[in-house]
Amino acid sequence: MTFTPTPYNAYDFANRRHIGPSPAEMEEMLAAVGVRSLDELIDQTVPASIRQGKPLSWAPLAEHELLAKMKEIAAKNRVMTSLIGQGYYGTVTPPAIQRNILENPAWYTAYTPYQPEIAQGRLEALLNYQTMVCDLTGLDVANASLLDEATAAAEAMTMAERVAKSKAKAFFVDRFCHPQTIAVIRTRALPLGIEIIEDDVRKLEPSKVFGAIFQYPSSYGHVTDFTQRIASLHAVGAIAIMATDLLALCLLKEPGAMGADIAVGSAQRFGVPMGYGGPHAAFMAVKDAHKRQMPGRIVGVSIDAQGGKAYRLSLQTREQHIRREKATSNVCTAQALLAVMASFYAVFHGPEGLRAIAERVHFLTQRLAHALKAAGAKVDPRAFFDTITVEVGVGQAGILAAARNEGLNFRKIGTNRVGISLDETTDERVLIKVLRAFGIDGVPPHRATLGFPEEMLRTTDYLTHPVFQMNRAESEMMRYMRRLSDRDLALDRAMIPLGSCTMKLNAAAEMMPITWPEFGSLHPFAPRDQAAGYHEAISDLSAKLCEITGYDAMSMQPNSGAQGEYAGLLTILAYHRSRGDAQRTVCLIPTSAHGTNPASAQMAGMEVVVVKSAPNGDVDVEDFRAKAQAAGAKLAACMITYPSTHGVFEETVKTICQITHDHGGQVYIDGANMNALVGLVKPGEIGGDVSHLNLHKTFAIPHGGGGPGMGPIGVKAHLAPHLPGHPETDNPEGGGLKSTDQGTVSAAPYGSASILLISWAYCLMMGGPGLTQATRVAILNANYIAARLAGAYPILFMGNKGRVAHECILDTRPFAEVGVTVDDIAKRLIDNGFHAPTMSWPVAGTLMVEPTESETKAEIDRFITALLSIREEIRAVEKGEITAEESPLRHAPHTVAALVTEAWDRKYSREQGCFPPGAFRVDKYWPPVGRVDNVYGDRNLICTCPPVESYMEAAE
């Protein structure tokens, strides 16, 4: 008897695990599309003139091999106790938070909460974060996170210029701010024409500046009362910004008590590992008068259709997706997941626990400073919280080496000082090692005295809301986190077909390594030889991304797609300056571009010239040509997205690139739609000079409910010398990057380095052929949806052969004639258990659908069934059988409370309202609130946790 083994290929992760449709299902889908093979579909979709010649060829790893390789790479990192400080500190992540938040796909696979009805859990967690920040800083309104402390400081500077009454053109920077913060501020200021005055605060001349930023405590430890300096700024209409530390504010006088207008900082030490630079949630808090000028997302409290409390994103008309080049900022992706972790850290410990941690850190620092002084060392400053510096003269190298022999990293300051910052993980054993590095033996005596003046001790209460006073039992915490996650709809429940967002699988094996201490516990400014594993991973990922894109060099510094755009444009401007073409500042941008494009160009100091779209949705080539000619020697760049934001492979892309180059400009190809290109088209081969890649889209980093993300930029060789640099890695104690004429765009040299491991793991497990197949199936899934829905919803744009790329736009504008809005359709999809596609972008009154390659045919069919059933409900309105106001469309989404109400007076049944076709019956997702009232939320802005009484009133 001949035995035939069962086919099994552990190396085919791409087809077995990542790609949704099976080969048999693909055959059915291809038949529905009207082609005989996937090759035929791709040939009809992607122009032959732009197809890459050489395939991606590296072989895939099996899951177990990947994890073994990751262990091998992790072992090459040498984790030491880093006391470098400078905004990054050791912290203890409570296991309850690691397991229930960081490792929970219900939290990390969610999208930005633009659809509030299905995001009430993370919106509450982010509101807790805002409340925590407001309480600790003593200011009125906080946002729901920014990218890092340095970029938050730069955002605060530009915000200060907008709101200051002073007409001065200079901005003062305290020389005791963190060096990376100063570098990012300088980079942001240069193209905007803002003069930076960096000096000792004692030399501040308020009348000469529109604002000033102070570090509190300073980068070198100083605890200073800035009340008088802030008053002097206010006297001349200038704005005071304080870059601060949340743990220090549990013990120290808060910025609001000193009169600060804006406070920024990082929430990293609230339970989020250093991760060789990130990701971490930055924060910004402002006085109430300035809230409408604050960048980033703000969670507010509104009401739903039944009058109950409901959370939502407030004041969105400030943001880039609406105001474009007039936006207050280009911020899109932030750090929502990390903000959620930090907020739960505050809930987990409560105000007493946080104060106890702060006191412990401070008293350990006081013990260390006293022991060093007793041994004759010169210790500064006189008033400190957790950081001291020691003057060591010519013995600096010896002290640093002795520290390393003890397993410690000190901060190298100049040529004759070292810095030491203690943290939550510091214990007496660490103190003994520190003293041994200075040649001092013994245990420092206990001291419970303050290392700063008593008048700097905080006297106000904080975190008084009941959510921070809850029972600390882990069972209660676990249940609270579960309750919140149950209110949300993420990829663990259903597909999220958001156009231009690429909500694909974030595989467990890709996610696991980021929680390992060998990656999480590394300080971003640790000596390079301690991060050999990271550098090997980053180098290989860079090489693979260069092969995928056709570019010659990569910068991993930008920690979001919008930051990548900004960095790419600065790279182009630096290149032009190097050639004596500083006058080249015009950027051509199509009307269909992502809102971040014009916002980023404005931030880079460029003049935005908008190019029209042709009737078929393509960039109008003749209008483009005319505007390139009109710009002439002022043309710096064009920004285009490919495939276009209309979901089509435009045949004229090479022509547009050539026109730009003929007029001396550079071509920026936005990588937002790279999921339709990988393995098929290389941007660097079709005329692109620079692109950013959304690793949180195409390369499998999860969206985290609004971040983290990564936006590395790839460039052709002539732009490589102008990529971002970093001040800390110029220090021979650090390593990797050198400062360039472009400057620095992120706080850490490699941005949010730890999540680069996710994209690297994705590339390794998929292999070159697997990545290419993923692109092909993404295109198949989108064309399958277009083919199935074309009879019910017009497909707005298609290529010359009637195909779409990896997404398609459903035109719902005709339904407005009978009163049905795109919002009605989006909310009705919630009743079917789906997140809505992208609404009203890039064309108002439409839905843009992107299914991604990870979705199975069954899930896609369920989504199609839902949209077809909605079309039938619209048809009933068209026929006059029911009005739009009376239909289930207008009442959507339907809650459990609506289902069980005794007085059901609607013109349709409970069955139709709550269990439409496509909805699960047993495992149905129930939205916790009805349709949220957006207008009410903006008119009655509440951005911190409401008092408990308000919840009681809503329940009555």
ChimeraX attribute file (.defattr): number of C-alpha atoms within 10 A of each C-alpha:
attribute: neighborCount
match mode: 1-to-1
recipient: residues
	/A:1	3
	/A:2	4
	/A:3	5
	/A:4	6
	/A:5	6
	/A:6	6
	/A:7	5
	/A:8	8
	/A:9	10
	/A:10	12
	/A:11	18
	/A:12	20
	/A:13	20
	/A:14	22
	/A:15	18
	/A:16	14
	/A:17	12
	/A:18	23
	/A:19	23
	/A:20	26
	/A:21	24
	/A:22	13
	/A:23	10
	/A:24	8
	/A:25	14
	/A:26	20
	/A:27	16
	/A:28	15
	/A:29	23
	/A:30	19
	/A:31	13
	/A:32	15
	/A:33	19
	/A:34	13
	/A:35	14
	/A:36	12
	/A:37	14
	/A:38	18
	/A:39	11
	/A:40	12
	/A:41	20
	/A:42	19
	/A:43	13
	/A:44	17
	/A:45	24
	/A:46	25
	/A:47	16
	/A:48	13
	/A:49	10
	/A:50	18
	/A:51	16
	/A:52	20
	/A:53	10
	/A:54	9
	/A:55	15
	/A:56	19
	/A:57	14
	/A:58	14
	/A:59	16
	/A:60	23
	/A:61	21
	/A:62	19
	/A:63	21
	/A:64	13
	/A:65	15
	/A:66	18
	/A:67	17
	/A:68	12
	/A:69	15
	/A:70	21
	/A:71	15
	/A:72	12
	/A:73	19
	/A:74	21
	/A:75	15
	/A:76	18
	/A:77	21
	/A:78	20
	/A:79	21
	/A:80	17
	/A:81	23
	/A:82	25
	/A:83	24
	/A:84	24
	/A:85	24
	/A:86	23
	/A:87	24
	/A:88	28
	/A:89	26
	/A:90	27
	/A:91	18
	/A:92	15
	/A:93	17
	/A:94	16
	/A:95	12
	/A:96	17
	/A:97	23
	/A:98	15
	/A:99	13
	/A:100	19
	/A:101	22
	/A:102	22
	/A:103	16
	/A:104	14
	/A:105	20
	/A:106	24
	/A:107	29
	/A:108	25
	/A:109	26
	/A:110	28
	/A:111	25
	/A:112	21
	/A:113	23
	/A:114	17
	/A:115	21
	/A:116	23
	/A:117	28
	/A:118	29
	/A:119	28
	/A:120	24
	/A:121	25
	/A:122	30
	/A:123	30
	/A:124	21
	/A:125	26
	/A:126	31
	/A:127	29
	/A:128	28
	/A:129	33
	/A:130	29
	/A:131	29
	/A:132	26
	/A:133	30
	/A:134	26
	/A:135	26
	/A:136	27
	/A:137	30
	/A:138	25
	/A:139	24
	/A:140	22
	/A:141	26
	/A:142	33
	/A:143	27
	/A:144	32
	/A:145	34
	/A:146	31
	/A:147	32
	/A:148	30
	/A:149	30
	/A:150	30
	/A:151	26
	/A:152	27
	/A:153	28
	/A:154	23
	/A:155	24
	/A:156	31
	/A:157	26
	/A:158	23
	/A:159	20
	/A:160	26
	/A:161	21
	/A:162	14
	/A:163	17
	/A:164	19
	/A:165	15
	/A:166	22
	/A:167	14
	/A:168	19
	/A:169	14
	/A:170	19
	/A:171	25
	/A:172	25
	/A:173	25
	/A:174	21
	/A:175	18
	/A:176	21
	/A:177	23
	/A:178	21
	/A:179	17
	/A:180	23
	/A:181	28
	/A:182	25
	/A:183	24
	/A:184	24
	/A:185	28
	/A:186	21
	/A:187	21
	/A:188	26
	/A:189	21
	/A:190	15
	/A:191	16
	/A:192	14
	/A:193	11
	/A:194	20
	/A:195	15
	/A:196	18
	/A:197	18
	/A:198	19
	/A:199	13
	/A:200	12
	/A:201	17
	/A:202	8
	/A:203	10
	/A:204	19
	/A:205	14
	/A:206	24
	/A:207	18
	/A:208	18
	/A:209	26
	/A:210	28
	/A:211	33
	/A:212	28
	/A:213	30
	/A:214	25
	/A:215	27
	/A:216	28
	/A:217	25
	/A:218	23
	/A:219	22
	/A:220	26
	/A:221	25
	/A:222	22
	/A:223	24
	/A:224	17
	/A:225	17
	/A:226	20
	/A:227	14
	/A:228	11
	/A:229	21
	/A:230	24
	/A:231	18
	/A:232	17
	/A:233	23
	/A:234	22
	/A:235	13
	/A:236	19
	/A:237	20
	/A:238	27
	/A:239	30
	/A:240	29
	/A:241	26
	/A:242	30
	/A:243	27
	/A:244	26
	/A:245	25
	/A:246	24
	/A:247	23
	/A:248	25
	/A:249	24
	/A:250	27
	/A:251	22
	/A:252	24
	/A:253	23
	/A:254	29
	/A:255	25
	/A:256	22
	/A:257	15
	/A:258	18
	/A:259	21
	/A:260	28
	/A:261	25
	/A:262	29
	/A:263	32
	/A:264	31
	/A:265	27
	/A:266	26
	/A:267	28
	/A:268	29
	/A:269	24
	/A:270	28
	/A:271	25
	/A:272	29
	/A:273	29
	/A:274	26
	/A:275	25
	/A:276	25
	/A:277	28
	/A:278	29
	/A:279	28
	/A:280	33
	/A:281	30
	/A:282	26
	/A:283	30
	/A:284	31
	/A:285	33
	/A:286	26
	/A:287	19
	/A:288	12
	/A:289	11
	/A:290	18
	/A:291	17
	/A:292	15
	/A:293	20
	/A:294	27
	/A:295	27
	/A:296	27
	/A:297	25
	/A:298	26
	/A:299	30
	/A:300	28
	/A:301	26
	/A:302	25
	/A:303	21
	/A:304	18
	/A:305	15
	/A:306	14
	/A:307	15
	/A:308	17
	/A:309	19
	/A:310	25
	/A:311	29
	/A:312	27
	/A:313	22
	/A:314	24
	/A:315	22
	/A:316	18
	/A:317	13
	/A:318	20
	/A:319	25
	/A:320	26
	/A:321	22
	/A:322	15
	/A:323	18
	/A:324	22
	/A:325	22
	/A:326	16
	/A:327	23
	/A:328	24
	/A:329	25
	/A:330	30
	/A:331	23
	/A:332	24
	/A:333	27
	/A:334	30
	/A:335	28
	/A:336	34
	/A:337	29
	/A:338	32
	/A:339	33
	/A:340	28
	/A:341	28
	/A:342	28
	/A:343	24
	/A:344	27
	/A:345	24
	/A:346	23
	/A:347	25
	/A:348	24
	/A:349	19
	/A:350	22
	/A:351	20
	/A:352	15
	/A:353	15
	/A:354	23
	/A:355	17
	/A:356	15
	/A:357	19
	/A:358	22
	/A:359	20
	/A:360	19
	/A:361	23
	/A:362	26
	/A:363	19
	/A:364	25
	/A:365	26
	/A:366	27
	/A:367	21
	/A:368	25
	/A:369	26
	/A:370	19
	/A:371	19
	/A:372	19
	/A:373	14
	/A:374	11
	/A:375	13
	/A:376	9
	/A:377	15
	/A:378	15
	/A:379	18
	/A:380	18
	/A:381	19
	/A:382	13
	/A:383	19
	/A:384	25
	/A:385	30
	/A:386	27
	/A:387	29
	/A:388	24
	/A:389	23
	/A:390	20
	/A:391	17
	/A:392	18
	/A:393	11
	/A:394	11
	/A:395	12
	/A:396	19
	/A:397	16
	/A:398	13
	/A:399	21
	/A:400	20
	/A:401	15
	/A:402	20
	/A:403	20
	/A:404	18
	/A:405	13
	/A:406	18
	/A:407	17
	/A:408	21
	/A:409	27
	/A:410	24
	/A:411	21
	/A:412	21
	/A:413	15
	/A:414	9
	/A:415	13
	/A:416	14
	/A:417	21
	/A:418	24
	/A:419	23
	/A:420	25
	/A:421	26
	/A:422	26
	/A:423	25
	/A:424	18
	/A:425	13
	/A:426	18
	/A:427	13
	/A:428	14
	/A:429	9
	/A:430	18
	/A:431	20
	/A:432	17
	/A:433	22
	/A:434	26
	/A:435	20
	/A:436	17
	/A:437	21
	/A:438	17
	/A:439	11
	/A:440	15
	/A:441	12
	/A:442	11
	/A:443	15
	/A:444	20
	/A:445	11
	/A:446	13
	/A:447	14
	/A:448	12
	/A:449	11
	/A:450	17
	/A:451	21
	/A:452	19
	/A:453	13
	/A:454	11
	/A:455	10
	/A:456	16
	/A:457	15
	/A:458	16
	/A:459	13
	/A:460	14
	/A:461	11
	/A:462	21
	/A:463	21
	/A:464	13
	/A:465	17
	/A:466	13
	/A:467	17
	/A:468	23
	/A:469	16
	/A:470	15
	/A:471	14
	/A:472	13
	/A:473	9
	/A:474	13
	/A:475	10
	/A:476	13
	/A:477	19
	/A:478	15
	/A:479	12
	/A:480	16
	/A:481	19
	/A:482	15
	/A:483	12
	/A:484	18
	/A:485	23
	/A:486	21
	/A:487	21
	/A:488	26
	/A:489	30
	/A:490	25
	/A:491	21
	/A:492	15
	/A:493	18
	/A:494	17
	/A:495	26
	/A:496	28
	/A:497	26
	/A:498	21
	/A:499	27
	/A:500	26
	/A:501	24
	/A:502	30
	/A:503	29
	/A:504	30
	/A:505	23
	/A:506	23
	/A:507	18
	/A:508	12
	/A:509	15
	/A:510	24
	/A:511	20
	/A:512	15
	/A:513	21
	/A:514	20
	/A:515	17
	/A:516	15
	/A:517	15
	/A:518	22
	/A:519	27
	/A:520	21
	/A:521	24
	/A:522	28
	/A:523	30
	/A:524	28
	/A:525	24
	/A:526	25
	/A:527	19
	/A:528	19
	/A:529	14
	/A:530	17
	/A:531	25
	/A:532	17
	/A:533	22
	/A:534	23
	/A:535	19
	/A:536	13
	/A:537	18
	/A:538	21
	/A:539	14
	/A:540	14
	/A:541	21
	/A:542	22
	/A:543	15
	/A:544	18
	/A:545	24
	/A:546	20
	/A:547	21
	/A:548	24
	/A:549	27
	/A:550	21
	/A:551	24
	/A:552	20
	/A:553	21
	/A:554	23
	/A:555	24
	/A:556	27
	/A:557	29
	/A:558	31
	/A:559	31
	/A:560	29
	/A:561	29
	/A:562	29
	/A:563	27
	/A:564	29
	/A:565	32
	/A:566	27
	/A:567	32
	/A:568	33
	/A:569	31
	/A:570	28
	/A:571	25
	/A:572	28
	/A:573	27
	/A:574	22
	/A:575	23
	/A:576	21
	/A:577	15
	/A:578	12
	/A:579	8
	/A:580	10
	/A:581	17
	/A:582	14
	/A:583	13
	/A:584	22
	/A:585	24
	/A:586	23
	/A:587	27
	/A:588	26
	/A:589	24
	/A:590	25
	/A:591	17
	/A:592	21
	/A:593	22
	/A:594	24
	/A:595	23
	/A:596	26
	/A:597	29
	/A:598	32
	/A:599	27
	/A:600	28
	/A:601	27
	/A:602	23
	/A:603	24
	/A:604	23
	/A:605	19
	/A:606	24
	/A:607	19
	/A:608	21
	/A:609	19
	/A:610	18
	/A:611	23
	/A:612	18
	/A:613	16
	/A:614	12
	/A:615	9
	/A:616	14
	/A:617	21
	/A:618	24
	/A:619	23
	/A:620	17
	/A:621	18
	/A:622	13
	/A:623	16
	/A:624	23
	/A:625	17
	/A:626	13
	/A:627	17
	/A:628	29
	/A:629	16
	/A:630	12
	/A:631	19
	/A:632	17
	/A:633	16
	/A:634	20
	/A:635	27
	/A:636	30
	/A:637	29
	/A:638	28
	/A:639	25
	/A:640	26
	/A:641	24
	/A:642	23
	/A:643	26
	/A:644	22
	/A:645	29
	/A:646	28
	/A:647	31
	/A:648	27
	/A:649	26
	/A:650	21
	/A:651	17
	/A:652	14
	/A:653	21
	/A:654	16
	/A:655	14
	/A:656	22
	/A:657	23
	/A:658	18
	/A:659	19
	/A:660	24
	/A:661	20
	/A:662	13
	/A:663	19
	/A:664	19
	/A:665	28
	/A:666	27
	/A:667	28
	/A:668	28
	/A:669	27
	/A:670	30
	/A:671	30
	/A:672	26
	/A:673	26
	/A:674	30
	/A:675	30
	/A:676	28
	/A:677	27
	/A:678	26
	/A:679	27
	/A:680	23
	/A:681	25
	/A:682	22
	/A:683	27
	/A:684	23
	/A:685	16
	/A:686	19
	/A:687	22
	/A:688	28
	/A:689	27
	/A:690	33
	/A:691	32
	/A:692	31
	/A:693	28
	/A:694	28
	/A:695	27
	/A:696	29
	/A:697	27
	/A:698	26
	/A:699	26
	/A:700	25
	/A:701	30
	/A:702	31
	/A:703	28
	/A:704	27
	/A:705	27
	/A:706	26
	/A:707	31
	/A:708	29
	/A:709	30
	/A:710	32
	/A:711	29
	/A:712	29
	/A:713	32
	/A:714	31
	/A:715	29
	/A:716	19
	/A:717	13
	/A:718	12
	/A:719	21
	/A:720	18
	/A:721	17
	/A:722	24
	/A:723	30
	/A:724	27
	/A:725	25
	/A:726	26
	/A:727	22
	/A:728	23
	/A:729	21
	/A:730	14
	/A:731	17
	/A:732	11
	/A:733	15
	/A:734	19
	/A:735	19
	/A:736	16
	/A:737	19
	/A:738	18
	/A:739	17
	/A:740	16
	/A:741	18
	/A:742	23
	/A:743	25
	/A:744	30
	/A:745	31
	/A:746	31
	/A:747	31
	/A:748	30
	/A:749	29
	/A:750	26
	/A:751	29
	/A:752	29
	/A:753	27
	/A:754	24
	/A:755	27
	/A:756	28
	/A:757	22
	/A:758	26
	/A:759	24
	/A:760	24
	/A:761	27
	/A:762	27
	/A:763	23
	/A:764	26
	/A:765	26
	/A:766	27
	/A:767	23
	/A:768	21
	/A:769	17
	/A:770	25
	/A:771	28
	/A:772	24
	/A:773	21
	/A:774	25
	/A:775	24
	/A:776	24
	/A:777	24
	/A:778	27
	/A:779	29
	/A:780	29
	/A:781	29
	/A:782	25
	/A:783	27
	/A:784	27
	/A:785	22
	/A:786	24
	/A:787	18
	/A:788	17
	/A:789	18
	/A:790	14
	/A:791	10
	/A:792	17
	/A:793	21
	/A:794	16
	/A:795	21
	/A:796	20
	/A:797	20
	/A:798	22
	/A:799	20
	/A:800	15
	/A:801	11
	/A:802	13
	/A:803	26
	/A:804	29
	/A:805	32
	/A:806	32
	/A:807	33
	/A:808	28
	/A:809	31
	/A:810	23
	/A:811	22
	/A:812	22
	/A:813	18
	/A:814	14
	/A:815	18
	/A:816	12
	/A:817	9
	/A:818	15
	/A:819	16
	/A:820	22
	/A:821	19
	/A:822	21
	/A:823	20
	/A:824	21
	/A:825	25
	/A:826	23
	/A:827	25
	/A:828	27
	/A:829	25
	/A:830	24
	/A:831	29
	/A:832	28
	/A:833	27
	/A:834	26
	/A:835	27
	/A:836	25
	/A:837	24
	/A:838	21
	/A:839	23
	/A:840	17
	/A:841	22
	/A:842	22
	/A:843	18
	/A:844	12
	/A:845	18
	/A:846	25
	/A:847	30
	/A:848	26
	/A:849	26
	/A:850	30
	/A:851	32
	/A:852	33
	/A:853	26
	/A:854	23
	/A:855	23
	/A:856	20
	/A:857	18
	/A:858	12
	/A:859	16
	/A:860	21
	/A:861	15
	/A:862	21
	/A:863	26
	/A:864	19
	/A:865	19
	/A:866	23
	/A:867	22
	/A:868	19
	/A:869	18
	/A:870	23
	/A:871	18
	/A:872	13
	/A:873	19
	/A:874	24
	/A:875	16
	/A:876	15
	/A:877	21
	/A:878	17
	/A:879	11
	/A:880	11
	/A:881	12
	/A:882	17
	/A:883	19
	/A:884	22
	/A:885	12
	/A:886	13
	/A:887	21
	/A:888	29
	/A:889	26
	/A:890	19
	/A:891	19
	/A:892	23
	/A:893	30
	/A:894	24
	/A:895	19
	/A:896	13
	/A:897	13
	/A:898	18
	/A:899	15
	/A:900	10
	/A:901	10
	/A:902	8
	/A:903	8
	/A:904	12
	/A:905	8
	/A:906	12
	/A:907	13
	/A:908	13
	/A:909	13
	/A:910	17
	/A:911	9
	/A:912	11
	/A:913	23
	/A:914	24
	/A:915	17
	/A:916	21
	/A:917	19
	/A:918	21
	/A:919	21
	/A:920	14
	/A:921	12
	/A:922	6
	/A:923	9
	/A:924	14
	/A:925	22
	/A:926	22
	/A:927	24
	/A:928	19
	/A:929	27
	/A:930	26
	/A:931	24
	/A:932	24
	/A:933	18
	/A:934	20
	/A:935	13
	/A:936	13
	/A:937	23
	/A:938	18
	/A:939	11
	/A:940	12
	/A:941	18
	/A:942	18
	/A:943	27
	/A:944	26
	/A:945	21
	/A:946	15
	/A:947	10
	/A:948	11
	/A:949	9
	/A:950	11
	/A:951	12
	/A:952	9
	/A:953	10
	/A:954	13
	/A:955	10
	/A:956	6
